[in-house]
Amino acid sequence: MRIAIIGGGLTGLTLAYYLQQAGVAYDLFEASERPGGNLHSPQNLAGYQLEAGPNSLLLSAELEELLTELGLQEAIQEAAPVSQHRYVLRRGAYQALPASPPKLLTSSFFSLKTKLGLLRELVRRPAPPVPGETIAAFFERHFGSEVVDYAVNPFVAGIYAGDPRELLLALTFPQLAALEAQYGSVLRGFAASQKGKSGARRRTITLRGGVQTLTDALAARLTHYHLGQPITAVRNEQLARSQEQLNSPDYRLTINNQLSPLTYSHLALAVPAYAAAELLRPLHLAAADALAAVRYPPMTLVYSAYDRAAVTHPLAGFGALNPRVEGTYSAGSIWTSSLFPDRAPAGQVLFTSFVGGAQFARQAQEPEATQLAAVHQELSRLYGIEGAPRWQGRYYWPRSIPQFDQHLEAARAAFAPLAAAGIVAVANWQAGVSVPDCVKHARRVSDELAGQVA
């Protein structure tokens, strides 16, 4: 058995690493000349450490174990204590988002009507899941529209670059549907699920040199990693020889327009859904069409640095989100230098602003000069900034995060039967969008494939 892994992002690299640890033969092909995919940490010559992908990591058990195996313990950098504070724009000013259900009731963030709704939610009776329910519909049923507008909407835009009125609860937060089925009240179920737990938050970290340090370390450990090797076609040798039904895994790849001399028993697709669709179209048309329909909205990250003395806002937090109802240009900003002070030169502050996603797609595609000017104007107004930025830059993703909506649900269903033909998916549209989710999924798939060898 030999496995072809197509795509050298985080999940492809992690899968290859664990297959190599298990002694399973593999080849990993990456079209670009840089490992890591969405994990990209460009360094600016002016002294700013930037992130074009995740700006921080929540440290799960699986991720911590991987970092330890790679010898990256000393590279772990803890976020500043202020990272626990999150802010949301409300009536043109940033307010701290209550961090727990009790604080929701005692703070002034929500109206009295919404607080009374939160109390009524505590006595809801158990109910079965609503098929096809969106995140917004679920939270509106339980907590009302104000919670959707000022808590759920900005949170979903920040994590998924998505619209909660389109993303499905079953694909994003299935644990909430489970709590409703068991307890009725999500708040009561959450309290019950936390009994006996320490209550400690998962650590928010980064890596010195940027998150890309992780994928660089993985790539350096691999023995069969091929950079600059785009896969342009996949062919099944059994089908090519006999025209029989495609049920005998025996694959050859076209690499740089040359047919590979090796055959592979399994294909692990670690590429976006739209790229997987093109590879699968000659073999599995229905699955390819479903994958091609998965949406990836555009996203631009705008970086803005200022002298600390020019910014009147205290910036004592992780960052701030802008609900769509507030009519802002950006979806919000991470206060990068508040989280990790060494990301900007001494005496300066660095914002990473998000322009785009499903709810702000038009802004994401505007010219760079327009974006930089609009973000500077918005930051100046919201944070009390005087004067021009010390430096600005941007990173543009034409296709950012897969949307976990009905199209993705259909794509996963159409793709599932391909496992019988030796084709598996380890990309974030299957694994989940977070780094810990991708690491956990890649390790599970590695265990399954290694078990087929034994």
N, C-alpha and C positions, 0 to 999 in steps of 0.2 A: 504494500500500500504506500502510495506517495501522494501528498496533498499539495495542490496549487492554491496559494493564497494570493488573491488579486486585490491589491491596495495596501499601501504601507503607512496608513494612519495608525492611531492608537490601538484600535481593536486588531488590525492585521498584525502589527508588531507584537502585541501581547499574545495573540494566538500562536504565532511562530515561536515566541520565547518558550511558552509552556509545552508546545509540541517537541521542541528541541530538548527540553528538560526530560521529557518522557521517552526520548529516543525514537520519535516518529519522523520519517523522512518527509521533507517539505521543500518547497521553493516559494519564496515571497517575491512578488513582482510589484514594483512601484513605478508609475509613469514619470514622475518628476525626479529632479535631482536632489530633493530634500526629503528626509523622513519626517513623519509626524502629522501630515494632513492638517487638520484644523488646529492642532497644537503648534502654534508658531509664536515665537517670542523675539521679535526684532529688537535690536539695540540701536538707539539713536546716538549719533556721534556727539550730540550736545549733552549727553549724560542721562538720558531717560531710558529706563527699562520698560519696554512696552509689551503688551500681550494682544495678539490679533485673535486669539480664541478665548478659552477660559481665563479669567483674571485671578481666580483662586480655586482651591480644591477643598472639598469636605473630605476629611480623612476617614475612610472606611477601613474595616479590618483587612479586606482583600488588598486595598491600595497600599496600606501601611506594610503589609507583608511583602508586596512586590518591591516597594522602595527599599526595604531592608535587604532583600535578596540582591538588588542591584547596587548595594553599597551607597545609597543616597541618603542615609540617615543624617549625615552632616549637612546635606544640602537643604533639608527641611527648614523653612522659615515660617514661624508662627505669625498670624495676623495680629495687629495691635488690639488690645482689649476693647477699643471703641467699635470694633467690627460687629459687635452684637446689636448695635443700634442701627435701625433702618428708618428712612424717612420717606414720606409720600407728600406730593404736592396737593394742597387743598386750599381752594380759594386764593390761589396765587402765592402761597407761602408754604414752606416745608414744615411738616409736623411729624413728630416721632410716631411710628406705627406701633401700637401696643403689642408687646411680645408674647402675651399669654391671654387665655380667655378671661381670667379675673381682671386683668388690666383693661380689657376691652370694655368691661362694665364700669370701671371707675375712672377711665380717662375721658377727656372731652373730644376725642377724635370722632366718635360717632354720635349721631343724634339720639335723643331720648326714645324716639320711635324704634330705631334700630336696636337699642339696648333692651327694650321690652321684648322685641322679637328674639333676641338672643336668649332671654329667660324662657320664652315660650318654647324655643327649640329644645330645651332641656327635658321636656315632657313628651316629645314626639315618640310614637310607637314604632316598633320595627316594621320595615317595609322591604319588599323585594327590589332589586335594582331595576331602574327604568331603562329598557333597551335603547341604545343609541343616544343616551343623555349627554349633553355637553356639560363642561365645567360650569359655565354661567348658569345654566338651567338648574343644576344641582344646588349651587350655593344660593340662588334666588329662592328656591323652594324652602331652604333651611333658614336663611338669614336675611333675605331681602335684597333689593336692588342697590342700596347704598354700599353694602359690603362688596357686592360684585364690582361696582364702579371704582371704589377707593381702596380695596385690598386685593381682590382676586384679579381684576383686570391688569393692574400694573405688575403684579407678581408673575402672572402668566406671560406678559410681554417681556419681562426680564429674564425668565428662565427658558421659555420656548420661542421667543420672538413671535408669539402667536396671539390669536384672538380667542378668549375663553368661550365665545359664542359659537365657535367652530370646533375647538379641540374636544375630544371625547373623554369623559371621566374614566371610562374603563381602560383607556390606553395611558392615561397620565397619572391618575390618583385612584387606582382600583381599591386601595385600602379604605378609602372613604365610603365607597359603596358597601364594602364588607362591614364597616362599623354601623352603617344605617340598617343593614339587614339583621345585625345581631342586637343592636341597642335602640335603634330608632333615632335617638339623638346622637349626632356626631360629637358634640361637646362631651356628653356623658360617656360615650364610647372611648373617646380619646383619654379622658381622665382614668377610666378603668384600665386601659391598656398601659398606662404609665405607672400603675401601682407596682411597687417593688423594684422599680428601676431607679438608678442613681439620679436621673434628671440632668446629668452632665451633657452639655452640648457637644456635638461632634466638632472636632478641631478644624478651624479654617486655616489653611496653610497655602504657601506657594513653595517654589524651589528656587534656590539662588541661581541666577542666570535665566530664570523664567521657567514656565511650565514645560516648555520644549525640552528641558533637561531630561525629563522622563523618557520621552520618545528617542532622544539622542542616545541615552544609555541603553535602551532596548535594542536599537539598531546596531550599536557597537558590539553587542553580545551574539548577534546572529551569524551563522556560518553560511546560510543559503539565502542571502538577501540581495536582490538585484535592483539597484536604482537605475532610473532612466530606461526602464524596460516596459513600455506600454503594451498592454494586451489588447489587440484590436479585434480578435475573433476567438471563439471557442467552438471546437468541433468534437462530436462524439464518434469515436472510431467504429463502435459496433453498428451505429446507425448508418455511417458512411459505407460500411462494407455490405450490409445485408438489408438495409431499409426496414429492419424490424422495429417494433415499438421501442421508444427510448426508455429502456429499463435496465440497461447494463452499463454502469459507469466505467468509462474508458475514454478519457478526454485528452485532446491535444490542443495546444494554444498557438495562436499566431502572435509572435512577439516581434515588434518592429518589422511587420510585414513578412516575417520568416516563420515557417511552421516549425514548432519545437520538436526535437528528436525524442523527447520524453513523453510518456503518457502518464496520466494521473487518475487515480481511483476516485478522488474527491476534489471538488472545487469549494473553496471558502471565499465568498464574496465580501470583501471589506471595503466596498466602494459605495458612493451614494446610490440611491434607488434609480435615478435616471441613467447612471452609468451601467448599473447591473442590467437595466432593461435592454440596452443596446447589445450587450454580450449574450443575453438569453433569447433575443428575438428569433434567431434561426432555429432554436431548440424548443422553446416553450413560449409560444406567442401570447397566450392568455396571461401568463404571469408577467411577461414583458410589458404588455399594455397596462396592466394594473400598476406595475412599478413606475412606469413613465408618468402616471397621473399623480404621483406623490408630489406635494408642493414644497418648494424651498424658497421662501421670500428673500429678497435682497436685504443686505445689512451693511451699513458703514459704521466703523468705529472712528470717532473723531477724538484726537488727543489734544488737550489744551493745557499749557503750563503758564502759571502766573507767579509773580512775586507774592510771597505770603502776606506781606504788608498791604497788598492791594485788594485782598479778599476779606470782607468784613464778616462773613459767615464763619462760625467756629469749625465746621467740617469735622465734628466729633462723631463719626459713624462710618458705616460701610459705604453708604452712598444714598442716593435718592431716586425714586421712581416717579414718573409723570403719568398719571392716569389719562386715558384718552379724552375723558370729558373735560379736562383742563385746557385742551386745545393747544398744546405745546408743539414745538418743532421736533424735539427728540423724545425718546421713550424714557430717558433718565440718564444718570451718570454714576459711575463708581468713583469714589474719592480715593484714587489709587495711592496717593502719597500719605493718606491717613491710615490706610490698611498696612502698607509697607513703605515706611519713610525713605528707604534707600532707593526707591524707584524714581526719585527726582533729586536734583542737586539741592544742597542745603539752602534754606531760605526761599524755596519755591514749593508750589503745590501743583499736582498733576491730576486732571480730570480725564476719565475715559467715558465719553458720551456715546450713546447708541442711537443711531439714526436709521430707521427702517423697521424691518419685521413686517408681519402681516398687517398690522394696524397703521404703519407709517411707511408703506412701501414706496409711495411717490417721492418722499424726501430722500430715500436711500439712493435714488438714481439721478439725483441732481448733480450738476458739475461740482468739482471739489471746491472751487472758490466760493460758490454759493453756500455749500454746507459749512465750511469753516466760518464764514461770516455770520451765518444764522446761529450756529452753536455759540459763538462768542457773544453775540447779542443776547441770547437767551441766558447764558451763564452770568453775564454782567447784571442782568435784571434780577435774576433769582438769588444770586449770591452776593450782591452788593459789591461788584468788582469795578474798580476804577482803572482806566487805561487799557492799552492793548496787551495781548498775550505775549509772553516771552518767546513762545514757540507754539506752533500748531502743526498737526499732520493728520493723516487718515489712513485707514486700511479698509478696502472695499471687498466684500464678499458678494458676488453676483447671486449666489445661492447659498444661504446660510444654514439654517436648522430645519430638518424635516418636520412637517406639521403633523401632529398626531391626531388627525381628523378621520373622517369616514373614508377618505382616499387611502390613507395608510392602513386602516383596518382591512379594506378590501385587498390591498397589496400583500399584506401578511397572509391573509387567507389563501390567496392565489399562489403564493410562494411555498406555503407549507408542504404540499405534496412533492416538491422537488427533492426533499430529503431522501426519498426512496431512490432517487437517481444520483445520490451522492453529492448534492449541492446544498450548502448551508450558507447562512448569512451571519456575518459578525459586524456589520456596520451599525452606526448609531440609530438608523431607522428600525433596526430590530432589537438592539441592545438597550436603548435609552440614551438620552442626550448627555448625561453627566459622565465625567471621567470615571468615578467609581462604578457606575452602571456598566460602562464599556469594559473595564477590567474584569468585573465579575462575570459578565456574559462570555467574554473571550476565554476565560479560564474554564467555565462550564463546558463550552463547546470543545475545548482541547481535551478535557477529561472524557467526553463522549466519543470523540474520534480515536483517542488512544485506547479506549475500551474495545473498540471494534477491531483493533490490531491484536489485542491479547487473545 
